[in-house]
Amino acid sequence: YHQRAGEPHAEVHALRMAGAKAKGATAYVTLEPCSHHGRTPPCCDALIAAGVARVVAAMQDPNPQVAGRGLYRLQQSGIAVSHGLMMSEAEALNKGFLKRMRTGFPYLQLKLGASVDGRTAMASGESQWITSPQARRDVQRLRAQSHAILTSSATVLADDPALTVRWAELDASTQATQASYPQENASTQASYPQENLRQPVRIVIDSQNRVTPAHRIVQQPGETWIARTQEDSRAWPDSVRTISVPAHNGHLDLVVLMMQLGRQQINSIWVEAGPGLAGALLQAGLVDELIVYVAPKLLGTQARGLCELPGLEKLADAPQFTFSEIRHVGPDVCLHMVSA
């Protein structure tokens, strides 16, 4: 599949692996093959050159540069085409890309971990660990599927997290099926060796310039983007990018930030943050999916709550979600909800 922007698309990888067997074959793709020159040549050209006889696309590409042109070009070249097979499954697989293409915004997943009474930490701030090791491994799997991981400076100052995907903590099935570089004529599915690990972009909201080059999140492999409302003159590593975002009502404007991230081609964002940022994202209507790991523990009313929703006084104004999946993760339960 398409592993990184600027690198070959799924069709090219598949054709290389198939070799001469591609001639006269049927190609099944989740998304309409591209027909334009971007960072890579058109996939339509590769399919035509390989002599593919038929292309079955699960769905048309909403990218205005494609939008039916790919299928039309294949058809004009004598290739039989159809689309619509397993479209809902393809939409679920490509939900980040599809949302960005249709709205300009990334698909945002907010992850929370809590006790059964909805508490995320003791009054002292102690929170390690409310959820189980199995839940934390599951988080690694979902982090690995995300384009970026978002947090706040408050979380960085409190916990000094790395917010990386830790290969050793991925379960065996994820290690065996996550992205890697398929070799030409490979007879088996490639594994996901540690050296091919892709780190999501780490994004920190830091309107008060409190994060420093000494924090762990800045020192990890991969890129760290820091969203600010103020100028900062400190020297940062080359892996750090600063994003200037205007303030709104005294806080960094989250809607503008998401628009900017969409322009940077960030498709999906995994959020791990405290109750402040969690509540702000919910109240701004930016959360597409809420994922809550619930541990079978009770922490009491003095413990810290799940999210802050200042000004919420009417039940009718509460953020609404629909359960999409409920599953056991070790001793915990994971609740998946989508925005209603």
TARALIN-V942325 format. One record per run of one state. SS is the DSSP state (@ for helix, = for strand, . for the rest). FROM is the first residue (numbers start at 1). LEN is the number of residues. If there is no record, write none. Layout:
ss=SS from=FROM len=LEN
ss=SS from=FROM len=LEN
This chain:
ss=. from=1 len=9
ss=@ from=10 len=13
ss=. from=23 len=3
ss== from=26 len=4
ss=. from=30 len=13
ss=@ from=43 len=8
ss=. from=51 len=3
ss== from=54 len=4
ss=. from=58 len=11
ss=@ from=69 len=8
ss=. from=77 len=3
ss== from=80 len=4
ss=. from=84 len=3
ss=@ from=87 len=7
ss=. from=94 len=1
ss=@ from=95 len=9
ss=. from=104 len=3
ss== from=107 len=9
ss=. from=116 len=3
ss== from=119 len=3
ss=. from=122 len=11
ss=@ from=133 len=12
ss=. from=145 len=3
ss== from=148 len=5
ss=@ from=153 len=7
ss=. from=160 len=7
ss=@ from=167 len=3
ss=. from=170 len=2
ss=@ from=172 len=6
ss=. from=178 len=16
ss=@ from=194 len=3
ss=. from=197 len=4
ss== from=201 len=5
ss=. from=206 len=10
ss=@ from=216 len=4
ss=. from=220 len=4
ss== from=224 len=5
ss=. from=229 len=11
ss== from=240 len=5
ss=. from=245 len=2
ss== from=247 len=2
ss=. from=249 len=2
ss== from=251 len=2
ss=. from=253 len=1
ss=@ from=254 len=10
ss=. from=264 len=4
ss== from=268 len=5
ss=. from=273 len=2
ss=@ from=275 len=9
ss=. from=284 len=5
ss== from=289 len=7
ss=. from=296 len=8
ss== from=304 len=2
ss=. from=306 len=9
ss=@ from=315 len=3
ss=. from=318 len=3
ss== from=321 len=9
ss=. from=330 len=2
ss== from=332 len=8
ss=. from=340 len=1
